[in-house]
Amino acid sequence: MENQINMPNNNLEQAPLNAPANSDEKSKFPFCESVTAWIMFALGFVFTHFAFKYAGGVWGGIFWFLSGIAGAVFVKAKKLSVSKGHIAVFVIAELFSLSPFFCANVFINFLSACFVFLLDFYLLITISGAEIFGRHFVLDALQAVFVRPFMNFAKAFPAAFSVFSGKKRAKNVLFVLLGLLLAVPLTLAAVGLLMSSDDVFSGFMLNIIESLPHISFSIIPEIIFAIPVALYMSGALYSAEKTAPSYTMGEPEYRILPPIAGYVAVTPVCVFYLFYIGIQISRIFNSSLNTPSKLSDFARNGFFELVIIAVINLGVIVLMQTFTKRLNDDKKPKALKIYTVLLCLCTLGIITTALVKMIMYISALGMTPLRIYTSWFMILLAIIFVIIIVMQFKDFCCWKAIFISFAAMFAILCFGDIDGQIARYNIATYQSGAIEELDTDAFSELGYSALAPAVRLKESGYSSHDLDDYLKMMKRTDNYDDKFAYFSVPRLIGQIELYK
């Protein structure tokens, strides 16, 4: 009897006090992770079947917008800590995902998608504890894109199927599938009767049916490719709960370049830059550039070489700031600051001369996308060099200032209908007599954005074979392109002008 009382109860020892009565009812994964896995699989299919197929169209914007919303819901469900900075970056990413609705330029929309992709994944690592646009922004961004999504890459599979674990949950899923199965014949019968009773409703339903994508064997590889996309995206979301990597605050080990070596290497270049800037200034004010042909030749010659020089100088500054040995507590030597400022000022002078030459070029021959986008890039570089100069006198995080500047400049490209502005500017300057010839053949490069200005130009009495060919081409393109996948405000305005 006594032995029976003292015998341990193995069942009680193995089961904790707070364990549920039936362990089968408890899923290994939280419900939000299971639902997130299925949502990511659905979004992966949207990417492979729609966004990838109609590259640069609104499906890409829809994909990234919904991905951002799904990520926000996951973070909310997990009760992860977010700040006002996180919310601001999230709002900016969502706004740029809408770029395809306002921009008809496929390349700009592709760049916008890349920007949103980087912001969304970088946002997740900052929620994990990394400083937003902090000192180690580049390392954090690389971690967010190339490392953390693969830390939980295969987790989506068990998380997705865990929704079926547990008797109660499995029964609910079974009942949902049964309800959907019963709804199919009931819905088909009801819709068939309604279509028979009213011609308008019948036509409406037929249009919907015709607009639905046709199922074919090509959907199989799209589904297969959607799986790694979903695993990558869900892996990035699951990693938001893992603490971001930390970095030492002392002087990095890679600062190995003796300061004097960097200064000697940069000095001759700065001297030649100053000579070049002086010569360019004298040529700009030279009275010999008094004809359009001479002006355009001078403005066109060497512009893109100057762009390359500005990019190289930026790289040199980054290398100097990164690898040059510093004083105690990782403070910059005064000579390093002086040479950095000198190189920045020389580059700003080169950028200024290049922009002046481009303005002269545009005034003589008009705008083109290449001229405008290159000028945009030069202005962005100038802003970055100004930020670098300010950094030498005031200690602050440059990445945050660069991000704000880039976002503001990039918004001009995405939402400013730049291609349409180019067409309108060229037409206006030609009609005013500022330029002698209107290159209507270049309208084809501007796509739908030039359609409305071209139609108005035709209505004003202007006639040319190139303009007629462009309008015929745009009619064919408009009939061929998917009306929804390639919808944009410039295209809509052009359609209204074309078919009125």
C-alpha positions, 0 to 999 in steps of 0.5 A, a space after each residue: 500500500 505504501 509502495 503504491 502511494 510513493 510510486 511516481 505518476 509518470 503521466 503527471 511528470 511528463 505533462 506540465 500543469 498549464 498543458 492543454 487537455 488535448 495536445 492535438 488541439 494546439 498548433 506548433 505555429 501561431 495562427 498568424 504565421 500559418 495565414 501569412 504563409 498562405 497569403 505569401 503563396 497567393 502573392 507569389 502567384 500574383 507576382 509570377 502570373 501578373 506582375 512579372 508577365 506585365 512588367 512595369 504595369 499596375 500589377 507590379 504596383 498592386 503586388 508591392 502594395 498588397 505585400 506591404 499591407 500583408 507585412 504591416 498586418 503580420 507585424 501588428 498581429 505579432 505585436 512588434 514594436 514600431 516607431 513613427 519612423 517605421 510608419 513614415 518609411 512604410 507610408 513612403 513605400 506604399 506611395 511609391 508602389 502606386 507609381 505605375 498608376 501615374 507613370 507610363 514609363 516602364 523603366 521608371 516603374 521598374 526602378 520604383 518597384 526596386 525602391 519599394 522592395 528595398 524599403 520593405 525588406 529594410 523596414 523589417 530589419 529596423 523593426 528587429 532593432 537596427 537603427 533606421 538609416 543609421 551608420 551601418 545602413 548599407 550592411 543592414 540593407 544587405 542583411 535584410 535582402 540577402 541573409 535574413 529571408 533565408 534564415 527562415 526560408 523553409 518555415 512557410 511550408 510547415 507553417 502553412 500546413 499547420 493550419 490543418 493540425 488540431 482536430 477543431 481547426 482541421 474540422 473548421 477547414 474541412 467545413 469551409 472546403 465543403 461549403 465552397 464545394 456546395 456553393 459552386 453548383 448553387 452559384 452557377 444555377 443562380 447566376 444562369 437563371 439571372 442571366 436568362 432573366 435580364 440581357 443587361 445582367 447577362 452582358 455584364 457577366 459575359 464581359 467579366 467571364 471574358 476578362 478572366 485569364 484563361 487557364 492553360 498549362 503555362 500556369 504550372 511553371 508559374 505556380 512552381 516559381 511562385 513557391 520560392 518567391 513566397 518562401 523568400 517573402 515569408 522568410 523575411 517576415 518571420 525574421 522580423 522577430 529575430 534581433 538585428 545584428 549589432 556592430 562594435 562602436 570602435 574604429 573598424 579594422 578595415 581602416 588601413 590606408 595611411 592618410 598621407 597616401 590618400 592626400 597625395 593621390 587626390 591632390 593632382 586630380 584636384 589641381 586638374 579639376 580646377 584648371 578644367 573648371 576655369 577653362 569651361 567657364 571661359 568657354 561658356 561666356 565665349 562669344 564664339 558660341 553664337 550659332 545653334 550648331 556651335 552651341 549644340 556641339 559644345 554642349 554635347 561634347 564631353 557631357 557624359 564623360 563629366 557624369 562618369 567623373 562625378 560618379 568616380 569622385 563619389 567613389 573616391 570620397 567613399 573609399 577615403 572616408 571608409 579606409 583612411 586611418 583616423 584619430 582616437 575615438 574614430 575622429 576624422 583628421 582635419 586634413 581628411 575633412 579638407 581634402 574631402 571638401 575640396 574634392 566635393 567642391 571640384 565635383 560640384 564645379 564639374 556638375 555645374 558646368 555639365 548642367 549649364 552645357 546641358 541647359 544650352 543643349 536643350 535650349 538649342 535642340 529641345 528635351 529628350 528622356 536621356 537628357 532629362 534623366 541624366 540631368 536629374 541624376 547629376 542634380 541628385 549627385 550634387 545634393 549628395 556632395 553637399 550633404 557630404 560637405 556638411 558632414 565634415 563640419 557637423 556630425 549627423 547621420 548622412 543616410 537619412 538625409 540622402 534617403 529623404 533627398 532621393 525620395 523627393 527627387 525620385 517622386 518627381 520621376 514617378 509622379 511628375 509625368 516627365 515624359 509628358 512634360 518633355 513632349 509639352 516642352 518641345 511643342 511649346 518651344 517649337 511653336 514659340 520659335 525657340 527651336 527651329 525643328 520639332 523632332 516628332 519622331 522622338 515621340 515614340 520614345 515617350 510612349 503614352 505620355 506624349 499621346 495627348 500633346 501629340 493629338 493637340 499638336 495635330 489639331 493645331 494644324 501641324 502636319 508631318 509623316 512622323 507625327 501621323 506614324 506615331 499616332 497610328 502606332 499608338 492606336 495599334 499599341 492601345 488596342 494591343 496592350 492590356 487595358 488594365 495591366 497597363 493602365 495609367 493616368 497619362 494613357 487615360 488622358 491620351 485615350 480621351 484626346 485620341 478618341 474624342 
